[in-house]
Amino acid sequence: MMGMQRWLGAVVAVGLLGACEPLEPGSGGTIGDVLFDKGFAFVRSDRNIYVVDDDGDPNSPQRLTTAGNAYTPSVSRDGSSIVFVQRVGSTSSLQTVPTTGGPVATLLSSNDAACGACTNFRGPTFSPDGRTIVFAFDRGSGSISSLARIAVNGSGFTELTPGATINHGSPSFFPNGTTVVAPAGSNTFQYNQLAFVPVGGGSPSYTSSLGNEVLAIANRAVVSPDGRQVALDARLSSGSTRIFVGNVTSVGLSGSLRRLTDYTASTVQESFPSWTSSTTLGFLFNDSGGDPSIYRAPVSSTASSVSLAVPAANEPFYGPT
């Protein structure tokens, strides 16, 4: 694999390496060598939430949950909290957990009175001011997927795309907090558009041209910290998934999408992009069916190589940025 480099993080005191001490009673988590301030949140094969600080050992992440069944974590802009989806059978819920460890709080569950026949929550994300969470959900089995917002205490459920005739996927905020971008399409396997949705109300705008290479968006589209670029994981005709980057405004794409990396083999899979700065992306990278891990790559006008950030991880999200 050309251009591969291993990223090991900062050196820490030997006595702390590999430490795995219980957190406060009721938290159910364990702690690695450095408390979380900024870095990646992710899940592993046990479907629990983990974090690893940029100054920590990526081989010794901090586990924040123990109940399993966790999906798509997202870090708040102040780095203090993670929101994620928990799925048990046909029931899904939005939950939060402190990044330093502590009790898990449930904000909203399937079919709660506050949201009616809502189910299948996906891709929750915090607003820049930390007061709101926006996410995708279904109104029932086989129904159109919509977007909604709630306050961080779980109150104030408001649907953002009522009466939508196409499906919407995991949202991402623009820095000013007034608009989110989300994959959109005829079904959840055919997100071939980008939706630009006002959070305070108003009609979304849609971009249907994603270029000749992109068949559909596999998981998410995310806006850069400066609000000038969007990254998405695109499904290609070869069957592989690659990260693409393009310039963006709050109402649409500006110019063509371009590939992030220079890998051409159909065995390579890149997914779940997350900005680590306005010029660098973290994302899931997998080659030839091996264990997926988190990698980083610089964002530039030409495709680049990648470097390993965190081994054995899935569904990464970096924060705060």
N, C-alpha and C positions, 0 to 999 in steps of 0.2 A: 504494500500500500504506500504509494509515493507521498513524500512530504509528511509522514506520520511522526509525531513527537508526543512523548508522554508528559503530562502536566501533573506535578506532584504536590503543588501547594507550598505553603511556607513551612520551615522547620519549626517544630515546637519542642517543648521540654520532654525528655525521654520518659519521665515518670507519668506523663499524661497520655502517651501514645497507647491506643487500644483500650483506654479506659471505658468502662461501660457500667455506669452507676445508675440506679433507679432515680427518677425524678421525684417530685413531691407526690404524696399519696393521692391516688385518684387519677394521676396523669396517664399511667400505663405506658409511658415512653422510657427510652434509655438515651443516654447522652454520649457523644463522641468526645474528641479531644478539645474542641473549641466551641463555645457558644455561638449561635448563629447571629450574624450581623448583616451579611450580604453574601448571596451565593445561590446555589440551586436547591429547589425543592423537587421531589420526585417520588415515584413509587418503585417498589421492587416486586419480585415474584410473589411475596406474601401479601401483596396489595395493602401495605401500610405506607404511611407518609414518612419520608426521610428528608433531612436537610443536611447540607455540608457547606460550611462557611468557606469563603475564598482563602482564608488564612488557615483552614483546617486540613486534615488528611482526608482526601477523597476516598480512601479505603476504609475509613472509620466514620461513617456518617451518623448523625443523630437521628434516632427513631422517635417519632412523635406520637404515633398511634399503635395500638395492638389489636384492634377489633377486625382488621382486614377490610376487604371490599371497598377500598378507597380508589378514587380515580381523579385525574386531572387537577392536581393542586395548583394554586395560584397565590403568590406572595403579595401582601399589601404594600403600598408605596412607602410606608414608614418601616417596613421590615418586621413588624411585631406579630403579624398574624398570617395564617394560611387558610384559605377557603378551598373546599374540595367537595366532591360528590361521593356519597356512600351508597352502594347498591346492595340490597339484600332481597333476593327473589325479584319480584316485580315492583318493589318499593325502592324509591330513591329519595335521598335527602341532601340538603345543603348543610354542611357542617364547617365549623372553624376550630382551629387549635393554635395556641401561641407558638411562635417559632422557638421559644426557649423551653417549651414543654409545659404541660398543664392540662386541665380538663378540656375535653371536647364538648363543644356546644352545638346543638341542632337548631338551625334557623328556620327551616321549612322542609316539610315532608310531602310526599305524593298525596294528592287529594285532600290536603289541609283545607279547611273552610276558607282560609284567606285567599286561596287561588283556584278553588273549584276543582274541576277534573284535570289537575295538572300532574304530569308524571315524566319520567325519563329525563331528569335534569342533566345538563351537560355544560362543560366549559365555564364555570363561574369565574368572574374576575372583579377585582376591586376598582372603584373609581379612583382617579388621582388624589382626591381629597380624603379618601378612606371612609366616606359616609355611605356609599352605595355599592351594591353588588349587582352586576348584570349577568344573565345566564340564558342558555337555551333550554326549552322544555317542549313537551308535547301536551296537547289537550286530551289525549286518549290514544289507545292503540290504533295505529294507522292514520292518525290525524296529521295535519300540517304542523311542523315545528316552528315555534315562535320564539321571540325574545322577551324577557321581562326584567324588571329591576325590583330590588327590595332594599330596605335600610340594613345596615350591618347588624342590627338586633333582630332581623327577621320580619319586621313590620312593613306595611305600606306596599304590598304586592301591586305592581302596575305592569300590564302588558304593553310592550313597546311597538309590536307589529300586529295589532288586532285586525282580523279580516284578511290576513295575508293569504295569498294563493300559491306561494312557493315556500320552501323550507329554509330555515335559518340555522346556522351552526354556531360554534363557540365564538363569542364576541371579544373584541379588544378595544380599549379606550384610546382616543386621541388625547394628547397631553392636556388640552384645555377642559376635558371632562364632559363636553357637550355632545359628542358623537362617538358611536362605536362602529367598527367595521366587523363584518362577519361573513363567512362563506354562505352562499345561498344557491338554491337550485331546485329542480323538480322533485328530488328525494335526497335522503341523507347519503346516498352513494353516488350522487351526481351533483355535487356542489360546483357548478361551472360558472358561477357569478360571484361578485362581491357586493354585499349590501352595506350602505352607509346610512346608519340609523340614528336620528336625533334622540337623545336620552330624555329630553324634556318634553317630547311630543312633536309631532310633525311627520310628514311623509318621507319614507326612505328613498334614497336614490340607488341605482344599481348599475354595475359595470359588467357587461356580458362578454366582453372580449378580453380573454386572458392570454392570447397568443396562440401560435400554431402548435407548440409542444405540449401545452397544459390541457389534459382532458378534463380534469376535475381537481378540486382541493380535497385532500385526504382527511385532514383533521382541523387545521386552524390557519387563520391569517392574523398576524400581529403587527401593530404599529410601533415604529421606532420611538425611543424616548424624546427625540426632537420633533416628532410628528411628520417627518418628511418622507419616510420610506415605509413600505409594508413588506413583510416576508410571509411566505406561505409554503406549505408542503404540497407539491403537485403530483398527481398521478399521471404517468406517461403511458404511451401506447405500448412500450416495451414491458409494462407491468411493474416497473420500478417506481419509486417515489423520490423526488428530489426537491430541495429547497430552492425557491426562486425569490428574487428581490426586485422591487420596482419603486419608482417615485410615486407619491400619493398626495392628494389633498383630502379635505373632509367630505368631498362629494364624488371622488373618483380617482382612477389611476391617471398618471401623467407619463406617457411614454410606454416603452416595452418592458416586460419582465425579463430578467436575466438570471442565469444559474449562479448559485453561490459557490459551488465547488467544481473542481476540474475532473471529477471521477466520471468515467463513461461506462463502466461495466454494468450490465443489467442486474447483477447480483447485489449491487449497492442500494440500500434503502436509507433515505434521509427523511426525518419527520419531526413533528412537534417543535417548530422553531420558537426561540425566545431570545429577545434582545438582551445582551449583557452590557451594551453601551450603544451609542448611536452609530458606531462603526464596526461592531462585532456581534455575531450571533452564536448562541448555544443551540444545540439541536440533538436529536437522537440519530445515531449512526449505526448501521448494521451492514455487515458484508458477508455474503455466502452463508446466511442462516445462523451466524454465531450469536452470542449474547449481545443484546443492544446495550450501548453505553452512550454517555453524553460527550459530545465533542464541541469544540469552538472553531470558528473560522472568521477571518476578517471579511468585511463587506467592502468590495471595491468594484471598479468598472470591469475587471477581469476575474474569471473564476480562480479559486485558490485551493490550497491543500488544507487539511484539518489537523487539529491536535486534541488528544484525549484530555478530558476534564474530570469525569467521574465514571468509573467502571460499573457495570452491572446495574443499570438504572433504566427507568422508563417514564414517559410522559413528563419530561422536565419543564420547569418554569424557573426563570431567574428573577431575582429581585432583592432589594429594591433597585431601580435604575434612576 
